[in-house]
Amino acid sequence: MFQSVEGVYRNGKVELSETPPHIESARVIVTFLPESTNLVDLQARGIEPEAAAELRAKLQTFAPEWERPEMEAYDN
């Protein structure tokens, strides 16, 4: 059976976002996705569209701070 786990490729290594259960060793296929697919399925995480919109509006006030060039140091 196939199992998918999300991760990030960085500095020549794949970092998984979670540990796949019941797998100690396995062959893998890595598919590189375009940046625009970094969307999170909020409904799968129990967040309704109205709550997501409210959260986005609240967090938008932080955007100018987060987008400053020196904040890139925190991306890694």
KABELHU-V520031 format. One record per residue. N is the residue number from 1. RES is the residue in one small letter. D_CENTER is the distance of its C-alpha to the mean C-alpha in whole Angstrom. Layout:
n=N res=RES d_center=D_CENTER
n=N res=RES d_center=D_CENTER
This chain:
n=1 res=m d_center=24
n=2 res=f d_center=21
n=3 res=q d_center=18
n=4 res=s d_center=14
n=5 res=v d_center=11
n=6 res=e d_center=8
n=7 res=g d_center=7
n=8 res=v d_center=8
n=9 res=y d_center=12
n=10 res=r d_center=13
n=11 res=n d_center=17
n=12 res=g d_center=18
n=13 res=k d_center=16
n=14 res=v d_center=13
n=15 res=e d_center=11
n=16 res=l d_center=10
n=17 res=s d_center=8
n=18 res=e d_center=11
n=19 res=t d_center=15
n=20 res=p d_center=16
n=21 res=p d_center=19
n=22 res=h d_center=23
n=23 res=i d_center=22
n=24 res=e d_center=23
n=25 res=s d_center=24
n=26 res=a d_center=23
n=27 res=r d_center=23
n=28 res=v d_center=20
n=29 res=i d_center=19
n=30 res=v d_center=16
n=31 res=t d_center=15
n=32 res=f d_center=13
n=33 res=l d_center=12
n=34 res=p d_center=13
n=35 res=e d_center=10
n=36 res=s d_center=11
n=37 res=t d_center=9
n=38 res=n d_center=6
n=39 res=l d_center=7
n=40 res=v d_center=7
n=41 res=d d_center=10
n=42 res=l d_center=12
n=43 res=q d_center=15
n=44 res=a d_center=14
n=45 res=r d_center=13
n=46 res=g d_center=16
n=47 res=i d_center=16
n=48 res=e d_center=18
n=49 res=p d_center=18
n=50 res=e d_center=21
n=51 res=a d_center=19
n=52 res=a d_center=16
n=53 res=a d_center=19
n=54 res=e d_center=20
n=55 res=l d_center=17
n=56 res=r d_center=16
n=57 res=a d_center=20
n=58 res=k d_center=20
n=59 res=l d_center=17
n=60 res=q d_center=19
n=61 res=t d_center=21
n=62 res=f d_center=19
n=63 res=a d_center=18
n=64 res=p d_center=21
n=65 res=e d_center=20
n=66 res=w d_center=17
n=67 res=e d_center=18
n=68 res=r d_center=21
n=69 res=p d_center=21
n=70 res=e d_center=21
n=71 res=m d_center=18
n=72 res=e d_center=16
n=73 res=a d_center=18
n=74 res=y d_center=15
n=75 res=d d_center=12
n=76 res=n d_center=13
